[in-house]
Amino acid sequence: MKADFPALRQKMNGRSLAYLDTAASAQKPQAVIDAVTRAYTDHYANIHRGLYEFSQKTTADFEAARKRIARFMGVSNENEIVFTRNATESINLVAQSWGRTNLKAGDEILLTEMEHHANIVPWQLLRDQTGVVLKIAPIFDDGALDLESYKNLLGPRTRLVAVTHVSNALGIINPVKKIAAAAKNFNSGIKVLVDGSQAVVHMPVNVPETGCDFYAFTGHKLYGPTGVGVLWGRAELLNAMPPYQGGGDMIERVMFEKTTYKDAPARFEAGTPAIAEAIGLGAAVDYLDKAGMKSVAARENALLDYAMKELDKIDGLRFYGTAKAKAGIVSFTAGWGHPSDIGMILDQCGVAVRTGHHCCMPLMQRFGIDGTIRASFGLYTEESDIDALAEGLKKAKSMLS
């Protein structure tokens, strides 16, 4: 499978490349690169408005990608799939459209300690605009969500729960079905938003079965292009929400006195969208369908077991996110070196990892650290990549101890 990813044929600093930073952004298979190239070279045109053949064909490809992504997510109504720039924009869209319309001062939004900044800052902006209150559910020392404490934080003013499906910093898989069920059982009117950017990469996800109301993910982590993301929302919610941005293609009729808007998804896709990128994302989910997400999850679980066995042999490492329910992400520090110094030495060994807070500064504060070294796996990860990581860490230890 690694042969399908052209970038991985290169060397890094004269070494075979061990790319272990998929959680930040995945490499692209040739099938996706080809799909984007065809979108520009075969019959490129703007979509939805042109009556000529190029426009009609490109429109068909764009909307076909929406249908393929809906199928990938287990969604029967493709009109519930909104194309955005990324998961960050998807969450901001919900905050500014649904949130500003439905929430008022004193209403509560419940987050967790493990959230990415993209699922914290939009709600802080909404808090500053409307006076809503943010509450934070704690996690255990092994990284797992304290589900009972979460349930105890649900109250009469809770209006929204916003939670990550898989922690990008720890790899912990949250029990989103239980999280959503607890909220709905407490008050059926509570809405649940799930940040699925890491989940859809590592395992099968049937979004409606989670019980959530909104689900967001980004394309570039899912082996697709940058600049395109997805927001799924229940049709009745999306069609009741005001537009997030105004412009072309999201309108029914424009007059200087008044403008009327299309139903979702068009009302949230103002202007020319990321046409080639959406088509490329459709090709990415086709590629993943062929691989089989159950097989992907099983393979990554085996790699995770192998990585922990090999890294446990290196003295001085401390691991974060050790709960049983895990995706293919390993996060750790070393008692003998700073993560940044270790990351630079690994780079010289041909090993690409991420170091720092991983856009989870509150989570790092919870553990009393500035950041970790994070190795994250993808379709192309092999045992040899993990071996290279282990050897690089041994070299770093010898240099820094």
C-alpha positions in Angstrom: 0.0 0.0 0.0 2.9 2.4 0.6 3.7 2.1 -3.1 0.4 4.0 -3.8 1.8 7.2 -2.1 4.4 8.9 -4.4 5.8 11.2 -1.7 6.9 8.2 0.4 9.3 7.1 -2.3 11.6 9.9 -1.4 14.4 10.0 1.2 14.6 12.5 4.1 18.1 13.6 5.0 19.5 10.7 3.0 17.4 8.1 4.9 14.4 6.1 3.9 11.4 8.2 5.0 9.4 6.9 8.0 6.4 9.2 7.9 4.7 9.1 11.3 2.7 12.4 11.3 -0.5 11.3 9.7 -2.5 12.8 12.6 -1.3 16.3 11.4 -1.9 15.6 7.7 -1.9 12.4 5.6 0.1 11.7 2.5 -1.9 11.4 -0.7 -2.4 8.3 -2.8 -1.9 8.5 -6.5 -5.6 7.9 -7.0 -6.4 11.2 -5.3 -3.6 13.1 -7.1 -5.0 11.8 -10.4 -8.6 12.7 -9.6 -7.5 16.3 -8.8 -5.4 16.5 -11.9 -8.3 15.2 -14.1 -10.7 17.8 -12.5 -8.4 20.6 -13.8 -7.4 19.0 -17.2 -10.4 17.0 -18.5 -13.3 19.4 -18.3 -12.7 22.1 -15.7 -15.4 24.7 -15.3 -17.3 26.4 -12.5 -20.2 24.4 -11.2 -24.0 24.6 -10.8 -24.5 27.6 -13.1 -23.2 26.7 -16.5 -25.4 25.1 -19.2 -22.4 24.0 -21.3 -20.9 20.5 -21.3 -17.8 21.2 -19.2 -19.8 22.8 -16.4 -22.4 20.1 -16.5 -19.7 17.3 -16.2 -17.8 19.1 -13.5 -21.0 19.7 -11.5 -21.8 16.0 -11.8 -18.4 15.0 -10.5 -18.7 17.5 -7.6 -22.1 16.2 -6.6 -21.0 12.6 -7.1 -18.3 13.2 -4.5 -20.9 14.5 -2.1 -22.9 11.3 -2.5 -19.7 9.1 -2.1 -18.8 10.9 1.1 -22.3 10.5 2.4 -22.2 6.8 1.8 -18.8 6.6 3.5 -20.3 8.2 6.6 -23.4 6.0 6.6 -25.6 8.9 5.7 -28.6 8.3 3.4 -29.3 11.9 2.5 -26.4 13.6 0.7 -28.0 17.0 1.2 -26.9 16.7 4.8 -23.3 16.9 3.6 -21.9 20.4 3.6 -18.5 21.1 2.1 -16.4 23.5 4.1 -12.7 24.4 4.1 -11.9 22.0 7.0 -13.2 20.7 10.3 -12.3 24.1 11.9 -14.7 25.9 9.6 -17.3 23.3 10.1 -17.3 23.8 13.9 -17.2 27.6 13.4 -20.2 27.3 11.1 -22.2 25.5 13.8 -21.1 28.0 16.4 -22.0 31.1 14.5 -25.1 29.9 12.7 -26.8 27.4 15.0 -25.2 28.8 18.2 -25.9 32.5 17.7 -29.5 31.7 16.7 -30.4 29.3 19.5 -28.2 30.1 22.5 -28.4 33.0 25.0 -26.6 34.2 28.1 -26.4 31.5 30.8 -26.9 28.6 28.4 -24.2 25.9 28.8 -21.9 24.2 26.3 -20.1 21.1 27.6 -16.6 20.3 26.3 -13.9 17.9 27.5 -10.3 18.4 28.6 -9.0 16.6 25.5 -10.4 18.9 22.9 -8.4 20.3 20.0 -8.3 24.1 19.8 -10.7 24.0 16.9 -13.4 22.6 19.3 -12.6 25.1 22.0 -11.9 28.6 20.5 -15.1 28.8 18.4 -17.2 28.3 21.6 -15.1 30.8 23.4 -15.9 33.3 20.6 -19.5 32.5 21.0 -19.3 32.9 24.8 -17.8 36.4 24.3 -20.6 37.2 21.8 -23.6 35.8 23.7 -22.7 35.1 27.3 -23.0 31.3 27.1 -21.1 29.3 29.7 -18.5 26.7 29.0 -18.2 23.6 31.2 -15.3 21.1 30.9 -15.6 17.4 31.6 -12.4 15.9 33.1 -10.4 12.9 31.9 -8.6 10.2 33.9 -4.8 10.0 34.1 -4.9 7.3 31.4 -6.6 9.8 29.0 -10.0 8.3 29.1 -13.0 10.5 29.6 -14.5 10.5 33.1 -18.0 9.5 31.9 -19.7 9.8 35.3 -18.3 13.3 35.8 -19.5 14.2 32.3 -23.0 13.0 33.2 -22.9 15.0 36.4 -22.1 18.2 34.5 -25.3 17.9 32.4 -27.8 20.4 33.8 -31.0 22.3 33.0 -29.1 24.9 31.1 -27.0 22.5 29.0 -27.8 23.1 25.3 -24.8 21.6 23.5 -22.2 18.9 24.0 -19.1 19.2 21.7 -16.6 16.4 21.9 -13.8 14.8 19.9 -14.4 11.3 18.7 -10.7 10.4 18.8 -8.1 12.6 20.5 -5.6 13.9 18.1 -3.0 14.2 20.9 -3.6 10.9 22.7 -5.3 8.6 20.3 -8.1 7.9 22.9 -11.4 6.8 21.3 -14.3 8.5 23.1 -17.5 6.5 23.6 -19.5 9.0 21.5 -22.7 6.9 21.4 -22.8 6.8 25.2 -21.9 10.5 25.4 -24.7 11.4 23.0 -27.2 9.0 24.7 -26.5 10.4 28.1 -27.2 14.0 26.8 -30.4 13.0 25.0 -31.6 10.9 27.9 -31.1 13.9 30.2 -32.8 16.3 27.9 -33.8 15.4 24.3 -33.3 19.0 23.3 -29.5 19.0 23.9 -27.6 19.0 20.6 -24.4 17.0 20.2 -21.5 17.9 17.9 -18.6 15.5 17.3 -15.2 16.4 15.9 -14.5 13.3 13.8 -11.3 14.4 12.1 -9.2 11.6 13.6 -11.9 9.0 13.8 -12.8 8.7 10.1 -9.1 8.1 9.4 -8.6 5.2 11.7 -11.8 3.2 11.9 -15.3 2.7 10.4 -17.7 5.4 11.4 -21.5 5.4 10.8 -22.3 8.9 11.8 -26.1 8.6 12.3 -25.5 5.6 14.6 -23.5 7.8 17.0 -26.6 9.7 17.9 -25.0 13.1 17.3 -26.6 16.1 15.6 -23.5 17.5 13.9 -20.3 15.7 12.8 -17.2 17.4 11.3 -14.0 16.3 9.7 -11.3 17.6 7.5 -10.2 16.2 4.1 -6.4 16.5 4.3 -6.2 14.0 7.2 -8.4 11.6 5.3 -5.8 11.2 2.4 -7.6 13.9 0.5 -6.6 17.4 -0.5 -6.2 20.4 1.7 -8.8 23.2 1.6 -11.9 20.9 1.9 -13.8 19.6 4.9 -17.2 18.2 5.7 -20.0 19.1 8.1 -22.8 16.7 8.5 -25.9 17.9 10.2 -29.4 16.7 10.5 -31.5 18.1 7.7 -34.1 19.7 9.9 -31.3 21.5 11.8 -29.4 22.7 8.8 -32.5 24.0 7.0 -33.5 26.0 10.1 -30.0 27.6 10.5 -29.3 31.0 8.9 -26.4 31.2 6.3 -22.9 31.4 7.7 -21.7 33.4 4.7 -23.4 35.3 1.9 -22.7 35.3 -1.8 -23.4 33.4 -5.0 -24.9 30.0 -5.4 -26.5 30.0 -1.9 -29.4 32.2 -2.9 -32.9 31.7 -4.4 -33.5 35.3 -5.2 -31.6 38.5 -4.4 -33.3 41.9 -4.2 -31.9 45.0 -2.5 -34.7 44.8 -0.1 -34.5 41.1 0.7 -32.7 37.9 -0.2 -34.0 34.4 0.1 -31.8 31.4 0.5 -31.6 27.8 -0.7 -32.0 24.8 1.5 -28.9 23.0 2.8 -26.3 22.2 1.7 -26.3 25.1 -0.8 -27.1 27.8 1.8 -23.8 27.1 3.5 -21.6 26.9 0.4 -21.4 30.5 -0.7 -19.3 31.3 -3.7 -17.1 29.0 -5.8 -16.3 26.0 -3.6 -13.1 23.9 -3.6 -14.3 22.0 -6.6 -11.2 19.9 -7.5 -10.5 19.4 -3.8 -14.0 18.0 -3.1 -13.6 15.7 -6.1 -10.3 14.6 -4.7 -11.9 13.9 -1.4 -14.4 11.7 -3.1 -11.5 9.8 -4.7 -10.0 9.4 -1.2 -13.0 7.8 0.3 -13.3 5.5 -2.7 -9.7 4.5 -2.0 -10.5 3.8 1.6 -13.6 1.9 0.7 -11.5 -0.4 -1.4 -9.0 -0.8 1.5 -11.9 -1.5 3.9 -12.0 0.6 7.1 -12.4 -2.6 9.3 -9.1 -3.8 7.8 -7.5 -0.4 8.3 -8.5 -0.4 12.0 -7.3 -4.0 12.5 -3.9 -3.2 10.9 -3.4 0.0 12.9 -4.3 -1.9 16.2 -1.6 -4.4 15.3 0.9 -1.6 14.6 0.0 0.1 17.9 0.7 -3.1 19.8 4.0 -3.5 17.9 5.0 0.1 18.6 4.3 -0.1 22.3 6.3 -3.4 22.6 9.3 -1.8 20.8 9.1 1.6 22.6 8.8 0.0 26.0 12.3 -1.3 25.6 13.7 2.3 25.6 14.3 3.6 29.1 12.9 7.0 30.2 9.8 7.2 28.0 6.5 8.2 29.6 3.4 7.6 27.6 0.2 9.6 27.5 -3.2 8.2 26.5 -2.8 4.6 27.8 -6.5 3.7 28.0 -7.5 0.6 26.2 -9.7 2.2 23.5 -7.0 3.6 21.2 -6.4 4.6 17.6 -3.0 4.5 15.9 -1.5 7.4 17.8 1.4 7.2 20.4 2.2 10.2 22.5 5.1 10.3 24.9 7.9 12.3 26.5 11.4 11.3 27.4 13.1 12.0 30.8 16.4 12.5 29.0 15.5 15.1 26.4 13.1 17.9 25.3 10.6 16.9 22.6 11.9 19.5 20.2 15.5 18.3 20.5 14.4 14.7 20.0 12.2 15.6 17.0 15.2 17.3 15.3 17.4 14.2 15.9 14.6 12.0 14.5 14.4 14.2 11.4 18.1 13.5 10.8 17.3 9.8 11.0 14.6 10.1 8.4 11.7 9.8 10.9 8.9 12.4 10.7 7.0 12.9 14.0 5.2 15.8 15.5 6.4 17.5 18.7 4.6 20.2 20.8 1.2 20.7 22.2 -0.7 19.4 19.1 -3.2 22.3 19.3 -4.3 20.9 22.7 -2.7 23.3 25.2 -5.4 22.7 27.9 -4.8 19.0 27.7 -1.0 19.5 28.1 -1.7 21.7 31.1 -3.8 18.9 32.5 -0.8 16.6 32.4 1.6 19.3 33.6 3.8 19.3 30.5 4.5 21.6 27.6 4.1 19.0 24.9 4.8 15.5 23.7 6.4 13.6 20.9 3.6 12.1 18.8 3.9 9.2 16.3 0.7 8.7 14.3 0.1 5.9 11.8 -1.6 5.7 8.5 -2.5 3.3 5.7 1.2 3.3 4.6 2.8 2.7 8.0 4.9 -0.4 8.3 6.7 -2.1 11.1 10.0 -0.8 9.5 8.8 2.7 10.2 8.4 1.9 13.9 11.8 0.2 13.9 13.2 3.4 12.5 11.5 5.4 15.2 12.9 3.2 17.9 16.4 3.3 16.5 16.2 7.1 16.2 15.1 7.4 19.8 18.0 5.3 21.0 20.3 7.6 19.1 18.7 10.6 20.6 19.1 9.1 24.1 22.7 8.5 23.5 23.2 12.1 22.3 21.1 13.8 25.0 21.6 11.8 28.1 
